Amino acid sequence: MDLDTRENKQRLRGEYGYTQYIKRHNYKWTFIMLGFCLAVFSVGKTLFYEIEPLFMVVSALLILPFAQYLAKAISFSRYKPLEEEQFILLEKLSPQFLVLGELPIIRGKTTYFCEAIVITCVGVFVLIPPKKNTKDTKQIIESIIRPKGHHEPVKIYNDFDSLYKQLKTNVKSQAQKMDSEKMERIAEALIIKAH
């Protein structure tokens, strides 16, 4: 299915457009919860002033889901996804590749945002935002897939052009065989750990 036709549909982890979808979804529910909270408070203040404290307690409790949705929306606002054209280039590069997009992986208090992950039979290739620590990201990706029995090499890139060139010139010719079950298990392990 074309990415444009799925603009307003639910996106899954590892799918292009996931971070934008989650951000919009959380902002929508933030405003819904805020409106509901204010409505309960106003009704208690104006119509049921005899039992106003009950309405105040309920509206105060409704602030909690509002704050939770707002925090999620704000946390996703800092992620800048890969350009759609670049993601499509990666997807069309080879049928032997499994391409994931937009995976924020949280470890401790640190989030490692992967703009794209290309899983092949010769290794896992990860694109991260510029100026991010490639060594730490590599260790995190390895710590996710190694306990599952996958010892493929993990290579991290800060630049789309370098990743694309490596995949097109070297990896594409080496990745002649495809173990789709193994690649899906690696993808599943990474997706489970995503935010």
Backbone bond lengths (Angstrom), bond angles and torsions (degrees), N, CA, C in turn:
res aa  C-N    CA-C-N  psi(-1)  N-CA   C-N-CA  omega(-1)  CA-C   N-CA-C  phi
1 M - - - 1.444 - - 1.525 109.08 -
2 D 1.313 117.08 136.06 1.456 122.72 -178.52 1.526 110.70 -65.25
3 L 1.332 115.87 144.53 1.462 120.56 -178.82 1.517 111.51 -62.17
4 D 1.328 117.76 -35.79 1.458 120.66 -177.85 1.520 111.97 -67.24
5 T 1.318 118.44 -36.06 1.459 120.68 -178.71 1.518 111.58 -73.87
6 R 1.315 117.67 -15.03 1.460 121.28 179.03 1.522 111.94 -101.29
7 E 1.336 117.55 16.43 1.464 122.71 -174.56 1.529 112.47 -48.23
8 N 1.315 117.82 -48.39 1.459 120.59 -175.03 1.527 113.46 -102.24
9 K 1.290 116.71 7.48 1.467 120.62 179.60 1.521 110.54 -86.86
10 Q 1.321 115.06 163.76 1.457 120.11 178.43 1.521 109.98 -66.14
11 R 1.318 115.31 136.26 1.458 121.18 176.50 1.516 108.53 -107.50
12 L 1.310 115.69 147.92 1.452 121.78 179.84 1.517 110.11 -101.83
13 R 1.321 116.01 158.76 1.458 120.01 175.72 1.521 109.30 -57.09
14 G 1.317 115.67 137.57 1.452 120.14 -179.93 1.513 113.73 86.15
15 E 1.311 116.88 0.61 1.454 121.31 -179.96 1.530 108.58 -105.29
16 Y 1.329 116.62 144.71 1.456 119.01 179.29 1.531 109.49 -62.10
17 G 1.331 116.29 135.27 1.462 121.65 -179.89 1.519 113.76 94.83
18 Y 1.344 116.87 0.93 1.467 121.07 -176.99 1.528 111.97 -61.20
19 T 1.325 118.25 -46.70 1.468 119.89 -175.88 1.526 111.17 -66.84
20 Q 1.327 117.85 -39.68 1.461 119.86 177.94 1.523 110.58 -65.73
21 Y 1.322 116.89 -40.86 1.468 120.71 178.72 1.531 110.48 -61.72
22 I 1.328 117.27 -47.89 1.465 121.02 -178.58 1.528 110.32 -63.73
23 K 1.314 117.10 -40.62 1.462 120.46 179.44 1.530 110.07 -62.21
24 R 1.331 117.66 -49.34 1.479 120.95 179.05 1.529 111.09 -61.69
25 H 1.337 115.65 -44.11 1.466 120.87 -179.56 1.534 110.81 -59.18
26 N 1.323 116.62 -45.70 1.461 120.23 -178.21 1.530 112.18 -70.41
27 Y 1.321 118.03 -37.40 1.472 119.52 176.16 1.525 110.49 -64.85
28 K 1.324 116.86 -39.82 1.465 120.18 178.85 1.525 110.25 -60.13
29 W 1.333 115.91 -48.32 1.463 119.05 -179.30 1.526 112.01 -70.77
30 T 1.322 118.08 -26.14 1.470 121.22 174.27 1.522 109.54 -61.10
31 F 1.325 116.70 -48.69 1.459 120.13 -178.58 1.528 111.97 -70.10
32 I 1.322 117.11 -35.09 1.475 119.74 176.55 1.527 109.95 -63.20
33 M 1.325 117.03 -47.32 1.466 120.13 -179.17 1.527 111.74 -66.18
34 L 1.323 117.24 -38.09 1.464 120.35 177.33 1.525 110.46 -64.39
35 G 1.331 116.91 -44.33 1.472 120.86 177.69 1.517 111.66 -61.56
36 F 1.320 116.25 -42.46 1.468 120.25 179.83 1.526 110.36 -65.16
37 C 1.316 116.71 -41.97 1.460 121.94 179.06 1.528 110.86 -61.49
38 L 1.326 116.35 -46.96 1.466 120.82 179.31 1.527 111.57 -66.16
39 A 1.332 116.97 -36.41 1.467 120.43 178.31 1.527 110.80 -64.42
40 V 1.335 117.54 -45.63 1.472 120.87 178.81 1.528 110.10 -62.18
41 F 1.314 116.93 -43.33 1.459 121.16 179.24 1.537 110.84 -62.12
42 S 1.348 116.65 -45.43 1.473 121.04 -178.84 1.514 112.03 -65.69
43 V 1.323 117.08 -41.62 1.467 120.72 178.37 1.524 110.07 -61.97
44 G 1.320 116.94 -42.70 1.463 120.70 178.37 1.512 112.31 -64.38
45 K 1.323 117.09 -38.62 1.468 122.23 -179.24 1.522 112.34 -70.60
46 T 1.333 116.24 -38.51 1.465 119.44 -172.39 1.523 114.68 -98.54
47 L 1.306 119.01 -42.39 1.461 121.36 -173.61 1.528 114.04 -97.60
48 F 1.303 116.80 -36.94 1.461 120.45 -175.12 1.527 110.62 -119.85
49 Y 1.306 116.42 54.50 1.459 119.82 -175.73 1.525 112.65 -65.82
50 E 1.367 118.31 -17.54 1.469 120.49 176.43 1.529 111.35 -67.59
51 I 1.311 115.87 -37.45 1.471 119.88 179.88 1.530 110.61 -113.59
52 E 1.321 115.07 34.28 1.464 121.71 -178.66 1.524 113.49 -54.61
53 P 1.344 119.98 -40.56 1.478 118.83 -179.72 1.525 113.55 -57.75
54 L 1.327 117.39 -35.15 1.465 120.46 178.34 1.535 110.14 -62.63
55 F 1.325 117.01 -45.03 1.460 121.30 179.23 1.531 111.10 -65.98
56 M 1.319 116.71 -34.33 1.465 120.07 177.93 1.532 110.80 -66.56
57 V 1.332 116.45 -39.80 1.466 120.52 178.50 1.525 110.16 -65.31
58 V 1.335 116.36 -45.38 1.467 120.35 179.79 1.536 110.21 -61.90
59 S 1.338 116.75 -44.12 1.471 118.84 -179.91 1.530 110.97 -66.84
60 A 1.337 116.92 -33.71 1.472 119.35 176.98 1.530 110.60 -66.50
61 L 1.335 116.93 -37.16 1.465 120.35 177.76 1.530 111.45 -68.76
62 L 1.332 116.43 -30.84 1.470 119.79 178.72 1.523 112.41 -72.67
63 I 1.308 117.25 -13.94 1.464 120.74 176.18 1.533 110.21 -67.93
64 L 1.322 116.99 -30.37 1.473 119.99 -177.51 1.529 112.73 -61.92
65 P 1.352 119.74 -50.85 1.473 117.76 177.02 1.535 112.14 -64.48
66 F 1.330 116.51 -34.59 1.468 120.00 175.78 1.531 110.18 -57.09
67 A 1.333 116.12 -48.95 1.466 121.00 -178.69 1.528 111.15 -64.50
68 Q 1.321 116.57 -37.36 1.468 120.35 -179.78 1.535 110.59 -64.66
69 Y 1.338 117.39 -47.10 1.458 120.69 178.62 1.525 111.30 -64.36
70 L 1.339 116.84 -39.32 1.455 120.43 179.20 1.531 110.84 -63.98
71 A 1.327 116.93 -42.68 1.473 120.61 179.45 1.529 111.10 -62.59
72 K 1.337 116.85 -41.52 1.472 119.84 178.36 1.524 111.16 -64.60
73 A 1.333 116.27 -42.84 1.466 119.96 -179.64 1.518 110.76 -62.87
74 I 1.323 116.73 -42.98 1.461 120.38 179.80 1.531 110.79 -66.44
75 S 1.335 116.50 -39.43 1.469 118.69 -179.31 1.532 111.35 -64.54
76 F 1.329 118.23 -33.00 1.460 120.82 178.80 1.523 112.66 -81.21
77 S 1.336 117.68 -14.73 1.462 120.81 -179.06 1.526 112.57 -66.61
78 R 1.305 117.80 -24.64 1.469 119.82 -176.52 1.530 112.99 -81.75
79 Y 1.314 118.74 -10.02 1.463 120.99 -178.76 1.519 109.88 -87.21
80 K 1.316 116.03 128.35 1.461 121.06 176.47 1.526 107.71 -108.50
81 P 1.324 117.27 114.08 1.465 119.12 -177.29 1.524 112.36 -73.09
82 L 1.296 114.20 163.67 1.452 122.61 174.91 1.527 108.55 -65.45
83 E 1.324 116.74 150.01 1.471 119.95 175.85 1.528 108.91 -59.94
84 E 1.315 116.00 141.80 1.467 120.72 -177.34 1.525 111.71 -59.68
85 E 1.329 117.20 -39.26 1.468 120.76 -179.93 1.526 110.92 -62.90
86 Q 1.336 115.87 -39.21 1.460 120.04 179.41 1.531 110.40 -66.97
87 F 1.329 116.27 -41.37 1.464 119.33 178.28 1.534 110.97 -62.10
88 I 1.316 116.52 -41.70 1.470 121.03 178.81 1.532 110.32 -63.92
89 L 1.334 116.94 -38.54 1.466 120.15 176.63 1.527 110.89 -58.84
90 L 1.328 116.49 -42.76 1.472 119.91 178.98 1.528 110.88 -65.05
91 E 1.315 116.57 -42.85 1.467 120.08 -179.39 1.524 112.55 -63.40
92 K 1.314 116.35 -37.32 1.469 120.64 -176.13 1.521 112.99 -86.19
93 L 1.325 117.20 -5.29 1.462 121.14 -175.07 1.526 112.11 -61.50
94 S 1.342 116.61 -44.03 1.464 119.02 -179.22 1.528 109.75 -160.64
95 P 1.326 117.05 139.89 1.473 119.17 174.36 1.535 111.69 -71.33
96 Q 1.337 116.34 -10.23 1.462 120.95 178.92 1.528 112.12 -83.03
97 F 1.345 117.96 -3.58 1.461 122.21 -178.24 1.527 110.35 -105.01
98 L 1.316 115.35 144.25 1.466 121.75 171.35 1.528 105.91 -109.65
99 V 1.328 116.58 116.66 1.460 121.35 -173.64 1.528 110.01 -108.83
100 L 1.334 114.83 125.62 1.461 121.97 174.54 1.519 108.25 -112.19
101 G 1.300 116.20 151.48 1.458 119.61 178.23 1.510 111.69 -130.40
102 E 1.311 115.86 151.32 1.451 124.39 169.69 1.524 114.22 53.10
103 L 1.304 115.92 70.69 1.463 120.43 176.67 1.527 110.27 -115.55
104 P 1.329 117.84 103.98 1.464 119.74 171.82 1.535 108.90 -84.61
105 I 1.313 116.80 116.71 1.466 121.61 -178.53 1.525 108.10 -107.70
106 I 1.316 116.09 123.22 1.458 121.08 -177.23 1.518 109.32 -102.06
107 R 1.322 114.92 128.25 1.464 122.43 174.38 1.515 107.12 -132.11
108 G 1.318 116.54 115.64 1.458 120.18 -176.57 1.515 108.81 64.73
109 K 1.321 116.06 -126.76 1.461 120.86 178.83 1.519 112.28 -101.56
110 T 1.332 116.34 9.98 1.460 120.94 -177.13 1.523 110.03 -112.05
111 T 1.334 114.92 138.04 1.458 120.91 176.02 1.522 108.60 -109.69
112 Y 1.318 116.17 130.77 1.453 123.19 177.24 1.528 106.68 -108.72
113 F 1.311 116.43 107.80 1.460 120.41 -177.02 1.521 109.95 -93.76
114 C 1.315 115.66 120.55 1.464 121.94 177.85 1.529 107.61 -102.05
115 E 1.327 116.30 116.58 1.462 120.19 179.58 1.525 111.16 -70.08
116 A 1.317 116.36 -35.31 1.466 121.95 177.57 1.522 108.54 -157.62
117 I 1.322 115.00 145.65 1.465 121.52 174.74 1.522 106.96 -129.71
118 V 1.328 115.71 125.09 1.459 120.90 178.96 1.528 106.98 -111.93
119 I 1.330 115.02 117.00 1.467 121.57 -178.70 1.525 107.70 -102.19
120 T 1.326 115.31 124.52 1.467 120.99 179.57 1.522 108.27 -129.36
121 C 1.313 116.12 175.25 1.463 119.78 177.62 1.530 111.87 -74.91
122 V 1.340 117.34 -11.58 1.465 119.98 -179.89 1.530 112.88 -106.57
123 G 1.329 117.41 -1.48 1.454 119.48 178.15 1.515 113.38 157.56
124 V 1.325 113.82 177.46 1.464 122.04 178.63 1.526 106.93 -113.46
125 F 1.334 115.51 125.72 1.459 122.09 -177.15 1.523 108.75 -116.06
126 V 1.339 115.56 123.17 1.460 121.06 -171.39 1.529 109.50 -120.54
127 L 1.329 115.41 132.40 1.461 121.83 174.93 1.526 108.07 -105.62
128 I 1.326 115.65 123.06 1.460 121.09 178.48 1.524 108.60 -118.84
129 P 1.338 117.67 162.98 1.469 119.51 179.27 1.527 111.72 -60.80
130 P 1.340 117.02 152.23 1.459 120.48 177.14 1.529 111.36 -58.27
131 K 1.305 115.72 150.93 1.464 124.13 176.98 1.531 113.43 69.29
132 K 1.306 117.98 14.49 1.467 120.68 174.26 1.518 108.73 -97.35
133 N 1.313 116.46 157.68 1.459 122.43 -174.54 1.532 110.39 -77.48
134 T 1.324 116.04 112.24 1.464 120.27 -178.23 1.528 111.74 -72.26
135 K 1.325 117.39 -34.30 1.464 120.77 -177.72 1.533 111.10 -65.44
136 D 1.330 116.77 -46.22 1.467 120.43 179.13 1.525 111.60 -63.71
137 T 1.334 115.99 -42.40 1.463 119.72 179.87 1.524 110.51 -63.45
138 K 1.312 116.57 -40.86 1.471 120.27 178.59 1.527 110.40 -61.17
139 Q 1.324 117.06 -44.25 1.468 120.61 179.46 1.529 111.55 -63.00
140 I 1.333 116.85 -38.90 1.465 120.60 179.32 1.528 110.85 -65.68
141 I 1.324 116.75 -46.68 1.479 120.35 179.75 1.527 109.59 -61.42
142 E 1.327 116.70 -45.05 1.472 119.81 178.65 1.524 111.74 -62.64
143 S 1.338 116.98 -38.77 1.469 119.84 -179.54 1.533 112.08 -67.78
144 I 1.318 116.54 -19.29 1.472 120.28 177.54 1.524 110.71 -85.01
145 I 1.331 117.06 -44.46 1.473 118.49 -173.32 1.526 113.87 -89.70
146 R 1.322 119.37 -27.83 1.478 121.04 -177.36 1.526 112.84 -63.67
147 P 1.343 120.28 -44.13 1.472 118.45 178.59 1.523 113.56 -61.71
148 K 1.327 116.46 -19.33 1.473 120.85 177.87 1.526 111.67 -86.40
149 G 1.344 116.76 3.64 1.459 120.85 177.24 1.516 114.75 89.82
150 H 1.318 118.37 15.45 1.468 122.20 -179.82 1.524 108.83 -106.98
151 H 1.313 115.63 119.08 1.467 120.61 -176.32 1.531 111.60 -116.64
152 E 1.325 116.21 29.22 1.458 120.79 178.02 1.529 109.09 -67.20
153 P 1.325 116.89 147.17 1.470 118.82 177.26 1.530 110.59 -65.93
154 V 1.325 115.43 142.78 1.460 121.95 178.10 1.521 107.74 -112.20
155 K 1.324 115.94 126.18 1.468 120.69 178.69 1.523 108.20 -121.82
156 I 1.330 114.91 133.18 1.461 121.87 -176.00 1.531 109.46 -110.62
157 Y 1.326 116.37 137.28 1.460 122.26 179.07 1.525 109.43 -128.22
158 N 1.352 115.37 142.35 1.464 121.58 175.23 1.526 111.71 -100.13
159 D 1.313 116.08 -5.70 1.457 120.66 -173.10 1.531 109.41 -130.77
160 F 1.334 116.67 128.20 1.453 120.74 -178.32 1.521 111.66 -61.27
161 D 1.332 117.40 -43.67 1.470 120.65 -176.72 1.529 111.89 -60.27
162 S 1.334 116.68 -40.67 1.477 120.07 178.39 1.526 110.85 -64.73
163 L 1.333 116.31 -43.71 1.467 120.17 178.61 1.524 110.45 -62.10
164 Y 1.310 116.61 -49.29 1.459 121.00 -177.12 1.526 111.44 -61.14
165 K 1.330 115.93 -43.47 1.467 120.17 179.38 1.527 110.93 -62.38
166 Q 1.334 117.10 -44.23 1.468 121.36 179.00 1.526 111.31 -61.27
167 L 1.325 116.26 -45.57 1.465 120.27 -179.74 1.529 111.50 -65.23
168 K 1.321 115.91 -42.47 1.466 120.12 -175.74 1.521 112.62 -72.69
169 T 1.339 117.60 -41.72 1.469 119.71 -174.04 1.521 113.36 -87.87
170 N 1.324 118.27 -40.26 1.469 119.93 -173.98 1.526 113.35 -105.11
171 V 1.303 116.61 -51.94 1.469 120.28 -170.52 1.521 111.99 -72.25
172 K 1.315 117.76 -39.83 1.465 121.00 -177.41 1.523 111.73 -57.46
173 S 1.329 117.41 -39.91 1.463 120.81 -179.54 1.530 111.90 -74.10
174 Q 1.333 117.51 -28.51 1.468 121.34 179.19 1.523 112.56 -81.15
175 A 1.316 117.02 -26.82 1.471 121.50 -174.38 1.520 110.84 -89.91
176 Q 1.307 117.27 65.29 1.455 121.35 -179.82 1.523 112.68 -85.31
177 K 1.316 115.76 -34.09 1.469 118.77 178.02 1.518 108.40 -96.66
178 M 1.317 114.85 153.13 1.463 118.76 -176.11 1.509 109.36 -134.27
179 D 1.309 116.80 121.56 1.458 122.40 173.95 1.527 106.69 -106.31
180 S 1.334 115.33 84.18 1.464 119.96 -172.94 1.523 112.43 -61.83
181 E 1.331 117.66 -34.41 1.476 120.04 179.04 1.525 110.87 -64.10
182 K 1.316 116.66 -43.96 1.461 120.75 179.73 1.523 110.73 -65.68
183 M 1.332 116.74 -43.25 1.459 120.60 179.00 1.528 110.71 -62.93
184 E 1.314 117.27 -38.12 1.476 120.89 178.26 1.523 111.20 -68.23
185 R 1.325 117.62 -35.35 1.472 120.06 177.14 1.521 111.01 -66.31
186 I 1.328 117.28 -39.25 1.468 120.86 176.12 1.528 109.77 -63.79
187 A 1.327 116.10 -46.68 1.467 120.40 179.17 1.521 111.21 -59.96
188 E 1.320 116.50 -43.15 1.467 120.96 179.38 1.522 111.68 -61.88
189 A 1.328 116.56 -42.47 1.465 120.57 178.71 1.523 110.92 -61.18
190 L 1.324 117.56 -40.24 1.467 121.73 179.29 1.529 111.30 -71.73
191 I 1.312 117.30 -41.40 1.461 121.04 -178.50 1.517 111.38 -65.27
192 I 1.322 117.30 -39.07 1.468 120.86 179.75 1.517 110.92 -59.70
193 K 1.327 117.83 -34.85 1.454 121.80 -177.68 1.523 113.25 -84.36
194 A 1.343 116.87 -4.35 1.467 119.99 -177.26 1.527 110.73 -75.85
195 H 1.319 115.01 154.29 1.467 124.45 -179.27 1.501 110.77 -71.07
